[in-house]
Amino acid sequence: MEPDKVFIDIRTSPLTLSQVMVEVSRLQTEYPDYEIFMDGDAYAIVGRRRTG
């Protein structure tokens, strides 16, 4: 299994919440084979390759 891909590190990102939401939508379109979500432990927007 490949590790999660970090797209946005929330701790260091200058983006506002609305900008992060726009980026999440863009990432979902750009990476349709990934599940894009907020990882609370990593405090980041990450992608995990879909299986099945």
ABEGO torsion letter per residue (X at the ends): XBBBBBABBAAABABBAAAAAAAAAAAAAABAABBBBBBAAAGBBBBBBBBX
